[in-house]
Amino acid sequence: MKIVVDRDACMGYANCVIEAPELFDIDEATDKAVALIEEPDESFREAAERAARVCPAVALRIEG
């Protein structure tokens, strides 16, 4: 599984951080989301998918 953050689309709402703080954070320099683990193991799939679903900017994609 791979987490892809579309930094152009990200508006910095931080919903992903609220849903999955172990996977996402906000870059203080850009106020955009960053994936803390770009290729997490399957144990993180549910949290990653939940974070992608709650992103109002549709800036997160889970591949694989």
mmCIF file as Biopython writes it, N, C-alpha, C and O atoms, coordinates in Angstrom:
data_model
#
loop_
_atom_site.group_PDB
_atom_site.id
_atom_site.type_symbol
_atom_site.label_atom_id
_atom_site.label_alt_id
_atom_site.label_comp_id
_atom_site.label_asym_id
_atom_site.label_entity_id
_atom_site.label_seq_id
_atom_site.pdbx_PDB_ins_code
_atom_site.Cartn_x
_atom_site.Cartn_y
_atom_site.Cartn_z
_atom_site.occupancy
_atom_site.B_iso_or_equiv
_atom_site.auth_seq_id
_atom_site.auth_asym_id
_atom_site.pdbx_PDB_model_num
ATOM 1   N N  . MET A ? 1  ? 0.843   -1.171 0.000  1.0 0.0 1  A 1 
ATOM 2   C CA . MET A ? 1  ? 0.000   0.000  0.000  1.0 0.0 1  A 1 
ATOM 3   C C  . MET A ? 1  ? 0.891   1.238  0.000  1.0 0.0 1  A 1 
ATOM 4   O O  . MET A ? 1  ? 1.946   1.268  0.633  1.0 0.0 1  A 1 
ATOM 5   N N  . LYS A ? 2  ? 0.441   2.252  -0.722 1.0 0.0 2  A 1 
ATOM 6   C CA . LYS A ? 2  ? 1.177   3.512  -0.778 1.0 0.0 2  A 1 
ATOM 7   C C  . LYS A ? 2  ? 0.193   4.659  -0.563 1.0 0.0 2  A 1 
ATOM 8   O O  . LYS A ? 2  ? -0.904  4.659  -1.122 1.0 0.0 2  A 1 
ATOM 9   N N  . ILE A ? 3  ? 0.593   5.634  0.251  1.0 0.0 3  A 1 
ATOM 10  C CA . ILE A ? 3  ? -0.207  6.830  0.493  1.0 0.0 3  A 1 
ATOM 11  C C  . ILE A ? 3  ? 0.334   7.950  -0.389 1.0 0.0 3  A 1 
ATOM 12  O O  . ILE A ? 3  ? 1.527   8.255  -0.375 1.0 0.0 3  A 1 
ATOM 13  N N  . VAL A ? 4  ? -0.572  8.554  -1.156 1.0 0.0 4  A 1 
ATOM 14  C CA . VAL A ? 4  ? -0.188  9.667  -2.023 1.0 0.0 4  A 1 
ATOM 15  C C  . VAL A ? 4  ? -0.960  10.902 -1.575 1.0 0.0 4  A 1 
ATOM 16  O O  . VAL A ? 4  ? -2.188  10.888 -1.498 1.0 0.0 4  A 1 
ATOM 17  N N  . VAL A ? 5  ? -0.222  11.971 -1.282 1.0 0.0 5  A 1 
ATOM 18  C CA . VAL A ? 5  ? -0.832  13.242 -0.903 1.0 0.0 5  A 1 
ATOM 19  C C  . VAL A ? 5  ? -0.667  14.208 -2.072 1.0 0.0 5  A 1 
ATOM 20  O O  . VAL A ? 5  ? 0.455   14.516 -2.475 1.0 0.0 5  A 1 
ATOM 21  N N  . ASP A ? 6  ? -1.778  14.682 -2.611 1.0 0.0 6  A 1 
ATOM 22  C CA . ASP A ? 6  ? -1.750  15.681 -3.669 1.0 0.0 6  A 1 
ATOM 23  C C  . ASP A ? 6  ? -1.589  17.039 -2.983 1.0 0.0 6  A 1 
ATOM 24  O O  . ASP A ? 6  ? -2.563  17.642 -2.533 1.0 0.0 6  A 1 
ATOM 25  N N  . ARG A ? 7  ? -0.353  17.500 -2.915 1.0 0.0 7  A 1 
ATOM 26  C CA . ARG A ? 7  ? -0.066  18.729 -2.167 1.0 0.0 7  A 1 
ATOM 27  C C  . ARG A ? 7  ? -0.649  19.970 -2.842 1.0 0.0 7  A 1 
ATOM 28  O O  . ARG A ? 7  ? -0.835  20.993 -2.183 1.0 0.0 7  A 1 
ATOM 29  N N  . ASP A ? 8  ? -0.935  19.902 -4.126 1.0 0.0 8  A 1 
ATOM 30  C CA . ASP A ? 8  ? -1.589  21.027 -4.800 1.0 0.0 8  A 1 
ATOM 31  C C  . ASP A ? 8  ? -3.056  21.118 -4.377 1.0 0.0 8  A 1 
ATOM 32  O O  . ASP A ? 8  ? -3.601  22.212 -4.235 1.0 0.0 8  A 1 
ATOM 33  N N  . ALA A ? 9  ? -3.687  19.966 -4.180 1.0 0.0 9  A 1 
ATOM 34  C CA . ALA A ? 9  ? -5.103  19.934 -3.797 1.0 0.0 9  A 1 
ATOM 35  C C  . ALA A ? 9  ? -5.302  20.155 -2.298 1.0 0.0 9  A 1 
ATOM 36  O O  . ALA A ? 9  ? -6.337  20.676 -1.884 1.0 0.0 9  A 1 
ATOM 37  N N  . CYS A ? 10 ? -4.324  19.766 -1.486 1.0 0.0 10 A 1 
ATOM 38  C CA . CYS A ? 10 ? -4.456  19.850 -0.027 1.0 0.0 10 A 1 
ATOM 39  C C  . CYS A ? 10 ? -4.684  21.294 0.406  1.0 0.0 10 A 1 
ATOM 40  O O  . CYS A ? 10 ? -3.989  22.212 -0.028 1.0 0.0 10 A 1 
ATOM 41  N N  . MET A ? 11 ? -5.675  21.466 1.271  1.0 0.0 11 A 1 
ATOM 42  C CA . MET A ? 11 ? -5.996  22.792 1.800  1.0 0.0 11 A 1 
ATOM 43  C C  . MET A ? 11 ? -5.588  22.930 3.271  1.0 0.0 11 A 1 
ATOM 44  O O  . MET A ? 11 ? -5.831  23.969 3.886  1.0 0.0 11 A 1 
ATOM 45  N N  . GLY A ? 12 ? -4.976  21.898 3.832  1.0 0.0 12 A 1 
ATOM 46  C CA . GLY A ? 12 ? -4.485  21.971 5.204  1.0 0.0 12 A 1 
ATOM 47  C C  . GLY A ? 12 ? -5.550  21.891 6.274  1.0 0.0 12 A 1 
ATOM 48  O O  . GLY A ? 12 ? -5.344  22.387 7.382  1.0 0.0 12 A 1 
ATOM 49  N N  . TYR A ? 13 ? -6.686  21.278 5.974  1.0 0.0 13 A 1 
ATOM 50  C CA . TYR A ? 13 ? -7.765  21.156 6.960  1.0 0.0 13 A 1 
ATOM 51  C C  . TYR A ? 13 ? -7.394  20.247 8.129  1.0 0.0 13 A 1 
ATOM 52  O O  . TYR A ? 13 ? -7.968  20.372 9.210  1.0 0.0 13 A 1 
ATOM 53  N N  . ALA A ? 14 ? -6.453  19.342 7.930  1.0 0.0 14 A 1 
ATOM 54  C CA . ALA A ? 14 ? -5.936  18.432 8.958  1.0 0.0 14 A 1 
ATOM 55  C C  . ALA A ? 14 ? -6.915  17.336 9.380  1.0 0.0 14 A 1 
ATOM 56  O O  . ALA A ? 14 ? -6.724  16.710 10.422 1.0 0.0 14 A 1 
ATOM 57  N N  . ASN A ? 15 ? -7.953  17.100 8.592  1.0 0.0 15 A 1 
ATOM 58  C CA . ASN A ? 15 ? -8.852  15.985 8.916  1.0 0.0 15 A 1 
ATOM 59  C C  . ASN A ? 15 ? -8.099  14.665 8.912  1.0 0.0 15 A 1 
ATOM 60  O O  . ASN A ? 15 ? -8.403  13.776 9.708  1.0 0.0 15 A 1 
ATOM 61  N N  . CYS A ? 16 ? -7.126  14.525 8.029  1.0 0.0 16 A 1 
ATOM 62  C CA . CYS A ? 16 ? -6.335  13.294 7.969  1.0 0.0 16 A 1 
ATOM 63  C C  . CYS A ? 16 ? -5.537  13.093 9.259  1.0 0.0 16 A 1 
ATOM 64  O O  . CYS A ? 16 ? -5.396  11.970 9.741  1.0 0.0 16 A 1 
ATOM 65  N N  . VAL A ? 17 ? -5.024  14.179 9.804  1.0 0.0 17 A 1 
ATOM 66  C CA . VAL A ? 17 ? -4.257  14.105 11.053 1.0 0.0 17 A 1 
ATOM 67  C C  . VAL A ? 17 ? -5.165  13.685 12.207 1.0 0.0 17 A 1 
ATOM 68  O O  . VAL A ? 17 ? -4.766  12.901 13.069 1.0 0.0 17 A 1 
ATOM 69  N N  . ILE A ? 18 ? -6.374  14.205 12.215 1.0 0.0 18 A 1 
ATOM 70  C CA . ILE A ? 18 ? -7.331  13.848 13.260 1.0 0.0 18 A 1 
ATOM 71  C C  . ILE A ? 18 ? -7.690  12.369 13.165 1.0 0.0 18 A 1 
ATOM 72  O O  . ILE A ? 18 ? -7.775  11.683 14.183 1.0 0.0 18 A 1 
ATOM 73  N N  . GLU A ? 19 ? -7.899  11.876 11.945 1.0 0.0 19 A 1 
ATOM 74  C CA . GLU A ? 19 ? -8.295  10.479 11.737 1.0 0.0 19 A 1 
ATOM 75  C C  . GLU A ? 19 ? -7.141  9.502  11.900 1.0 0.0 19 A 1 
ATOM 76  O O  . GLU A ? 19 ? -7.332  8.401  12.417 1.0 0.0 19 A 1 
ATOM 77  N N  . ALA A ? 20 ? -5.962  9.884  11.473 1.0 0.0 20 A 1 
ATOM 78  C CA . ALA A ? 20 ? -4.827  8.947  11.494 1.0 0.0 20 A 1 
ATOM 79  C C  . ALA A ? 20 ? -3.527  9.679  11.821 1.0 0.0 20 A 1 
ATOM 80  O O  . ALA A ? 20 ? -2.674  9.842  10.949 1.0 0.0 20 A 1 
ATOM 81  N N  . PRO A ? 21 ? -3.368  10.122 13.077 1.0 0.0 21 A 1 
ATOM 82  C CA . PRO A ? 21 ? -2.164  10.878 13.445 1.0 0.0 21 A 1 
ATOM 83  C C  . PRO A ? 21 ? -0.874  10.070 13.327 1.0 0.0 21 A 1 
ATOM 84  O O  . PRO A ? 21 ? 0.218   10.634 13.267 1.0 0.0 21 A 1 
ATOM 85  N N  . GLU A ? 22 ? -1.010  8.749  13.293 1.0 0.0 22 A 1 
ATOM 86  C CA . GLU A ? 22 ? 0.175   7.910  13.112 1.0 0.0 22 A 1 
ATOM 87  C C  . GLU A ? 22 ? 0.651   7.909  11.654 1.0 0.0 22 A 1 
ATOM 88  O O  . GLU A ? 22 ? 1.770   7.484  11.367 1.0 0.0 22 A 1 
ATOM 89  N N  . LEU A ? 23 ? -0.196  8.385  10.736 1.0 0.0 23 A 1 
ATOM 90  C CA . LEU A ? 23 ? 0.145   8.371  9.313  1.0 0.0 23 A 1 
ATOM 91  C C  . LEU A ? 23 ? 0.345   9.760  8.703  1.0 0.0 23 A 1 
ATOM 92  O O  . LEU A ? 23 ? 1.041   9.898  7.696  1.0 0.0 23 A 1 
ATOM 93  N N  . PHE A ? 24 ? -0.260  10.790 9.307  1.0 0.0 24 A 1 
ATOM 94  C CA . PHE A ? 24 ? -0.236  12.117 8.701  1.0 0.0 24 A 1 
ATOM 95  C C  . PHE A ? 24 ? 0.143   13.201 9.696  1.0 0.0 24 A 1 
ATOM 96  O O  . PHE A ? 24 ? -0.069  13.070 10.902 1.0 0.0 24 A 1 
ATOM 97  N N  . ASP A ? 25 ? 0.710   14.273 9.158  1.0 0.0 25 A 1 
ATOM 98  C CA . ASP A ? 25 ? 0.989   15.470 9.934  1.0 0.0 25 A 1 
ATOM 99  C C  . ASP A ? 25 ? 0.842   16.653 8.989  1.0 0.0 25 A 1 
ATOM 100 O O  . ASP A ? 25 ? 0.684   16.474 7.781  1.0 0.0 25 A 1 
ATOM 101 N N  . ILE A ? 26 ? 0.894   17.851 9.533  1.0 0.0 26 A 1 
ATOM 102 C CA . ILE A ? 26 ? 0.845   19.068 8.726  1.0 0.0 26 A 1 
ATOM 103 C C  . ILE A ? 26 ? 2.235   19.688 8.718  1.0 0.0 26 A 1 
ATOM 104 O O  . ILE A ? 26 ? 2.826   19.923 9.772  1.0 0.0 26 A 1 
ATOM 105 N N  . ASP A ? 27 ? 2.745   19.949 7.533  1.0 0.0 27 A 1 
ATOM 106 C CA . ASP A ? 27 ? 4.038   20.604 7.363  1.0 0.0 27 A 1 
ATOM 107 C C  . ASP A ? 27 ? 3.860   22.068 7.754  1.0 0.0 27 A 1 
ATOM 108 O O  . ASP A ? 27 ? 3.091   22.791 7.120  1.0 0.0 27 A 1 
ATOM 109 N N  . GLU A ? 28 ? 4.556   22.502 8.778  1.0 0.0 28 A 1 
ATOM 110 C CA . GLU A ? 28 ? 4.407   23.874 9.281  1.0 0.0 28 A 1 
ATOM 111 C C  . GLU A ? 28 ? 4.818   24.927 8.259  1.0 0.0 28 A 1 
ATOM 112 O O  . GLU A ? 28 ? 4.299   26.043 8.278  1.0 0.0 28 A 1 
ATOM 113 N N  . ALA A ? 29 ? 5.731   24.591 7.379  1.0 0.0 29 A 1 
ATOM 114 C CA . ALA A ? 29 ? 6.208   25.558 6.387  1.0 0.0 29 A 1 
ATOM 115 C C  . ALA A ? 29 ? 5.185   25.814 5.283  1.0 0.0 29 A 1 
ATOM 116 O O  . ALA A ? 29 ? 5.094   26.919 4.748  1.0 0.0 29 A 1 
ATOM 117 N N  . THR A ? 30 ? 4.411   24.769 4.949  1.0 0.0 30 A 1 
ATOM 118 C CA . THR A ? 30 ? 3.472   24.905 3.832  1.0 0.0 30 A 1 
ATOM 119 C C  . THR A ? 30 ? 2.008   24.817 4.243  1.0 0.0 30 A 1 
ATOM 120 O O  . THR A ? 30 ? 1.119   25.119 3.446  1.0 0.0 30 A 1 
ATOM 121 N N  . ASP A ? 31 ? 1.752   24.405 5.480  1.0 0.0 31 A 1 
ATOM 122 C CA . ASP A ? 31 ? 0.385   24.159 5.963  1.0 0.0 31 A 1 
ATOM 123 C C  . ASP A ? 31 ? -0.343  23.122 5.111  1.0 0.0 31 A 1 
ATOM 124 O O  . ASP A ? 31 ? -1.554  23.213 4.910  1.0 0.0 31 A 1 
ATOM 125 N N  . LYS A ? 32 ? 0.398   22.144 4.616  1.0 0.0 32 A 1 
ATOM 126 C CA . LYS A ? 32 ? -0.151  21.051 3.806  1.0 0.0 32 A 1 
ATOM 127 C C  . LYS A ? 32 ? 0.127   19.724 4.510  1.0 0.0 32 A 1 
ATOM 128 O O  . LYS A ? 32 ? 1.072   19.599 5.289  1.0 0.0 32 A 1 
ATOM 129 N N  . ALA A ? 33 ? -0.713  18.746 4.217  1.0 0.0 33 A 1 
ATOM 130 C CA . ALA A ? 33 ? -0.530  17.421 4.807  1.0 0.0 33 A 1 
ATOM 131 C C  . ALA A ? 33 ? 0.694   16.727 4.233  1.0 0.0 33 A 1 
ATOM 132 O O  . ALA A ? 33 ? 1.058   16.913 3.072  1.0 0.0 33 A 1 
ATOM 133 N N  . VAL A ? 34 ? 1.310   15.931 5.075  1.0 0.0 34 A 1 
ATOM 134 C CA . VAL A ? 34 ? 2.411   15.062 4.649  1.0 0.0 34 A 1 
ATOM 135 C C  . VAL A ? 34 ? 2.156   13.677 5.225  1.0 0.0 34 A 1 
ATOM 136 O O  . VAL A ? 34 ? 1.620   13.529 6.323  1.0 0.0 34 A 1 
ATOM 137 N N  . ALA A ? 35 ? 2.549   12.677 4.465  1.0 0.0 35 A 1 
ATOM 138 C CA . ALA A ? 35 ? 2.452   11.301 4.947  1.0 0.0 35 A 1 
ATOM 139 C C  . ALA A ? 35 ? 3.697   11.005 5.772  1.0 0.0 35 A 1 
ATOM 140 O O  . ALA A ? 35 ? 4.818   11.154 5.286  1.0 0.0 35 A 1 
ATOM 141 N N  . LEU A ? 36 ? 3.502   10.592 7.005  1.0 0.0 36 A 1 
ATOM 142 C CA . LEU A ? 36 ? 4.634   10.240 7.867  1.0 0.0 36 A 1 
ATOM 143 C C  . LEU A ? 36 ? 5.234   8.909  7.454  1.0 0.0 36 A 1 
ATOM 144 O O  . LEU A ? 36 ? 6.436   8.685  7.601  1.0 0.0 36 A 1 
ATOM 145 N N  . ILE A ? 37 ? 4.391   8.025  6.934  1.0 0.0 37 A 1 
ATOM 146 C CA . ILE A ? 37 ? 4.828   6.726  6.425  1.0 0.0 37 A 1 
ATOM 147 C C  . ILE A ? 37 ? 4.219   6.591  5.034  1.0 0.0 37 A 1 
ATOM 148 O O  . ILE A ? 37 ? 3.014   6.371  4.914  1.0 0.0 37 A 1 
ATOM 149 N N  . GLU A ? 38 ? 5.021   6.717  3.986  1.0 0.0 38 A 1 
ATOM 150 C CA . GLU A ? 38 ? 4.483   6.682  2.631  1.0 0.0 38 A 1 
ATOM 151 C C  . GLU A ? 38 ? 4.056   5.287  2.190  1.0 0.0 38 A 1 
ATOM 152 O O  . GLU A ? 38 ? 3.146   5.146  1.373  1.0 0.0 38 A 1 
ATOM 153 N N  . GLU A ? 39 ? 4.707   4.257  2.725  1.0 0.0 39 A 1 
ATOM 154 C CA . GLU A ? 39 ? 4.360   2.886  2.365  1.0 0.0 39 A 1 
ATOM 155 C C  . GLU A ? 39 ? 4.150   2.056  3.626  1.0 0.0 39 A 1 
ATOM 156 O O  . GLU A ? 39 ? 4.967   1.197  3.956  1.0 0.0 39 A 1 
ATOM 157 N N  . PRO A ? 40 ? 3.045   2.320  4.329  1.0 0.0 40 A 1 
ATOM 158 C CA . PRO A ? 40 ? 2.776   1.580  5.572  1.0 0.0 40 A 1 
ATOM 159 C C  . PRO A ? 40 ? 2.364   0.138  5.279  1.0 0.0 40 A 1 
ATOM 160 O O  . PRO A ? 40 ? 1.946   -0.186 4.167  1.0 0.0 40 A 1 
ATOM 161 N N  . ASP A ? 41 ? 2.485   -0.713 6.282  1.0 0.0 41 A 1 
ATOM 162 C CA . ASP A ? 41 ? 2.039   -2.086 6.098  1.0 0.0 41 A 1 
ATOM 163 C C  . ASP A ? 41 ? 0.515   -2.148 6.197  1.0 0.0 41 A 1 
ATOM 164 O O  . ASP A ? 41 ? -0.140  -1.166 6.546  1.0 0.0 41 A 1 
ATOM 165 N N  . GLU A ? 42 ? -0.022  -3.296 5.891  1.0 0.0 42 A 1 
ATOM 166 C CA . GLU A ? 42 ? -1.470  -3.479 5.803  1.0 0.0 42 A 1 
ATOM 167 C C  . GLU A ? 42 ? -2.215  -3.183 7.108  1.0 0.0 42 A 1 
ATOM 168 O O  . GLU A ? 42 ? -3.415  -2.911 7.085  1.0 0.0 42 A 1 
ATOM 169 N N  . SER A ? 43 ? -1.530  -3.232 8.218  1.0 0.0 43 A 1 
ATOM 170 C CA . SER A ? 43 ? -2.202  -2.959 9.491  1.0 0.0 43 A 1 
ATOM 171 C C  . SER A ? 43 ? -2.714  -1.514 9.571  1.0 0.0 43 A 1 
ATOM 172 O O  . SER A ? 43 ? -3.560  -1.205 10.410 1.0 0.0 43 A 1 
ATOM 173 N N  . PHE A ? 44 ? -2.209  -0.637 8.708  1.0 0.0 44 A 1 
ATOM 174 C CA . PHE A ? 44 ? -2.629  0.760  8.678  1.0 0.0 44 A 1 
ATOM 175 C C  . PHE A ? 44 ? -3.684  1.049  7.620  1.0 0.0 44 A 1 
ATOM 176 O O  . PHE A ? 44 ? -4.137  2.188  7.504  1.0 0.0 44 A 1 
ATOM 177 N N  . ARG A ? 45 ? -4.086  0.044  6.847  1.0 0.0 45 A 1 
ATOM 178 C CA . ARG A ? 45 ? -4.999  0.284  5.723  1.0 0.0 45 A 1 
ATOM 179 C C  . ARG A ? 45 ? -6.307  0.963  6.156  1.0 0.0 45 A 1 
ATOM 180 O O  . ARG A ? 45 ? -6.722  1.948  5.546  1.0 0.0 45 A 1 
ATOM 181 N N  . GLU A ? 46 ? -6.942  0.453  7.184  1.0 0.0 46 A 1 
ATOM 182 C CA . GLU A ? 46 ? -8.228  1.015  7.610  1.0 0.0 46 A 1 
ATOM 183 C C  . GLU A ? 46 ? -8.090  2.491  7.974  1.0 0.0 46 A 1 
ATOM 184 O O  . GLU A ? 46 ? -8.920  3.307  7.575  1.0 0.0 46 A 1 
ATOM 185 N N  . ALA A ? 47 ? -7.057  2.836  8.723  1.0 0.0 47 A 1 
ATOM 186 C CA . ALA A ? 47 ? -6.838  4.232  9.119  1.0 0.0 47 A 1 
ATOM 187 C C  . ALA A ? 47 ? -6.539  5.104  7.901  1.0 0.0 47 A 1 
ATOM 188 O O  . ALA A ? 47 ? -7.030  6.229  7.812  1.0 0.0 47 A 1 
ATOM 189 N N  . ALA A ? 48 ? -5.747  4.600  6.972  1.0 0.0 48 A 1 
ATOM 190 C CA . ALA A ? 48 ? -5.406  5.368  5.771  1.0 0.0 48 A 1 
ATOM 191 C C  . ALA A ? 48 ? -6.641  5.613  4.916  1.0 0.0 48 A 1 
ATOM 192 O O  . ALA A ? 48 ? -6.853  6.725  4.431  1.0 0.0 48 A 1 
ATOM 193 N N  . GLU A ? 49 ? -7.453  4.585  4.730  1.0 0.0 49 A 1 
ATOM 194 C CA . GLU A ? 49 ? -8.669  4.740  3.933  1.0 0.0 49 A 1 
ATOM 195 C C  . GLU A ? 49 ? -9.668  5.670  4.605  1.0 0.0 49 A 1 
ATOM 196 O O  . GLU A ? 49 ? -10.347 6.447  3.934  1.0 0.0 49 A 1 
ATOM 197 N N  . ARG A ? 50 ? -9.759  5.592  5.916  1.0 0.0 50 A 1 
ATOM 198 C CA . ARG A ? 50 ? -10.655 6.482  6.662  1.0 0.0 50 A 1 
ATOM 199 C C  . ARG A ? 50 ? -10.201 7.937  6.486  1.0 0.0 50 A 1 
ATOM 200 O O  . ARG A ? 50 ? -11.026 8.823  6.264  1.0 0.0 50 A 1 
ATOM 201 N N  . ALA A ? 51 ? -8.905  8.177  6.585  1.0 0.0 51 A 1 
ATOM 202 C CA . ALA A ? 51 ? -8.368  9.527  6.412  1.0 0.0 51 A 1 
ATOM 203 C C  . ALA A ? 51 ? -8.646  10.053 5.005  1.0 0.0 51 A 1 
ATOM 204 O O  . ALA A ? 51 ? -8.995  11.221 4.833  1.0 0.0 51 A 1 
ATOM 205 N N  . ALA A ? 52 ? -8.493  9.198  4.012  1.0 0.0 52 A 1 
ATOM 206 C CA . ALA A ? 52 ? -8.756  9.609  2.629  1.0 0.0 52 A 1 
ATOM 207 C C  . ALA A ? 52 ? -10.233 9.961  2.447  1.0 0.0 52 A 1 
ATOM 208 O O  . ALA A ? 52 ? -10.558 10.914 1.740  1.0 0.0 52 A 1 
ATOM 209 N N  . ARG A ? 53 ? -11.120 9.205  3.076  1.0 0.0 53 A 1 
ATOM 210 C CA . ARG A ? 53 ? -12.562 9.467  2.946  1.0 0.0 53 A 1 
ATOM 211 C C  . ARG A ? 53 ? -12.971 10.804 3.566  1.0 0.0 53 A 1 
ATOM 212 O O  . ARG A ? 53 ? -13.874 11.465 3.053  1.0 0.0 53 A 1 
ATOM 213 N N  . VAL A ? 54 ? -12.330 11.206 4.645  1.0 0.0 54 A 1 
ATOM 214 C CA . VAL A ? 54 ? -12.753 12.436 5.326  1.0 0.0 54 A 1 
ATOM 215 C C  . VAL A ? 54 ? -12.050 13.699 4.806  1.0 0.0 54 A 1 
ATOM 216 O O  . VAL A ? 54 ? -12.325 14.797 5.288  1.0 0.0 54 A 1 
ATOM 217 N N  . CYS A ? 55 ? -11.167 13.555 3.848  1.0 0.0 55 A 1 
ATOM 218 C CA . CYS A ? 55 ? -10.474 14.727 3.309  1.0 0.0 55 A 1 
ATOM 219 C C  . CYS A ? 55 ? -11.426 15.537 2.437  1.0 0.0 55 A 1 
ATOM 220 O O  . CYS A ? 55 ? -11.832 15.070 1.373  1.0 0.0 55 A 1 
ATOM 221 N N  . PRO A ? 56 ? -11.793 16.756 2.875  1.0 0.0 56 A 1 
ATOM 222 C CA . PRO A ? 56 ? -12.734 17.557 2.092  1.0 0.0 56 A 1 
ATOM 223 C C  . PRO A ? 56 ? -12.149 18.034 0.752  1.0 0.0 56 A 1 
ATOM 224 O O  . PRO A ? 56 ? -12.900 18.374 -0.162 1.0 0.0 56 A 1 
ATOM 225 N N  . ALA A ? 57 ? -10.832 18.060 0.633  1.0 0.0 57 A 1 
ATOM 226 C CA . ALA A ? 57 ? -10.195 18.505 -0.601 1.0 0.0 57 A 1 
ATOM 227 C C  . ALA A ? 57 ? -9.906  17.342 -1.548 1.0 0.0 57 A 1 
ATOM 228 O O  . ALA A ? 57 ? -9.412  17.554 -2.655 1.0 0.0 57 A 1 
ATOM 229 N N  . VAL A ? 58 ? -10.208 16.122 -1.123 1.0 0.0 58 A 1 
ATOM 230 C CA . VAL A ? 58 ? -9.947  14.902 -1.898 1.0 0.0 58 A 1 
ATOM 231 C C  . VAL A ? 58 ? -8.476  14.873 -2.333 1.0 0.0 58 A 1 
ATOM 232 O O  . VAL A ? 58 ? -8.161  14.611 -3.494 1.0 0.0 58 A 1 
ATOM 233 N N  . ALA A ? 59 ? -7.599  15.145 -1.385 1.0 0.0 59 A 1 
ATOM 234 C CA . ALA A ? 59 ? -6.178  15.253 -1.668 1.0 0.0 59 A 1 
ATOM 235 C C  . ALA A ? 59 ? -5.385  13.992 -1.334 1.0 0.0 59 A 1 
ATOM 236 O O  . ALA A ? 59 ? -4.170  13.951 -1.527 1.0 0.0 59 A 1 
ATOM 237 N N  . LEU A ? 60 ? -6.067  12.970 -0.835 1.0 0.0 60 A 1 
ATOM 238 C CA . LEU A ? 60 ? -5.377  11.739 -0.441 1.0 0.0 60 A 1 
ATOM 239 C C  . LEU A ? 60 ? -5.823  10.584 -1.316 1.0 0.0 60 A 1 
ATOM 240 O O  . LEU A ? 60 ? -7.001  10.451 -1.650 1.0 0.0 60 A 1 
ATOM 241 N N  . ARG A ? 61 ? -4.854  9.747  -1.684 1.0 0.0 61 A 1 
ATOM 242 C CA . ARG A ? 61 ? -5.136  8.551  -2.467 1.0 0.0 61 A 1 
ATOM 243 C C  . ARG A ? 61 ? -4.359  7.387  -1.883 1.0 0.0 61 A 1 
ATOM 244 O O  . ARG A ? 61 ? -3.188  7.524  -1.529 1.0 0.0 61 A 1 
ATOM 245 N N  . ILE A ? 62 ? -5.018  6.241  -1.786 1.0 0.0 62 A 1 
ATOM 246 C CA . ILE A ? 62 ? -4.363  5.033  -1.318 1.0 0.0 62 A 1 
ATOM 247 C C  . ILE A ? 62 ? -4.204  4.105  -2.513 1.0 0.0 62 A 1 
ATOM 248 O O  . ILE A ? 62 ? -5.192  3.728  -3.144 1.0 0.0 62 A 1 
ATOM 249 N N  . GLU A ? 63 ? -2.976  3.740  -2.823 1.0 0.0 63 A 1 
ATOM 250 C CA . GLU A ? 63 ? -2.706  2.859  -3.957 1.0 0.0 63 A 1 
ATOM 251 C C  . GLU A ? 63 ? -2.283  1.495  -3.448 1.0 0.0 63 A 1 
ATOM 252 O O  . GLU A ? 63 ? -1.624  1.369  -2.416 1.0 0.0 63 A 1 
ATOM 253 N N  . GLY A ? 64 ? -2.677  0.485  -4.193 1.0 0.0 64 A 1 
ATOM 254 C CA . GLY A ? 64 ? -2.242  -0.873 -3.866 1.0 0.0 64 A 1 
ATOM 255 C C  . GLY A ? 64 ? -3.082  -1.570 -2.840 1.0 0.0 64 A 1 
ATOM 256 O O  . GLY A ? 64 ? -2.805  -2.717 -2.491 1.0 0.0 64 A 1 
#
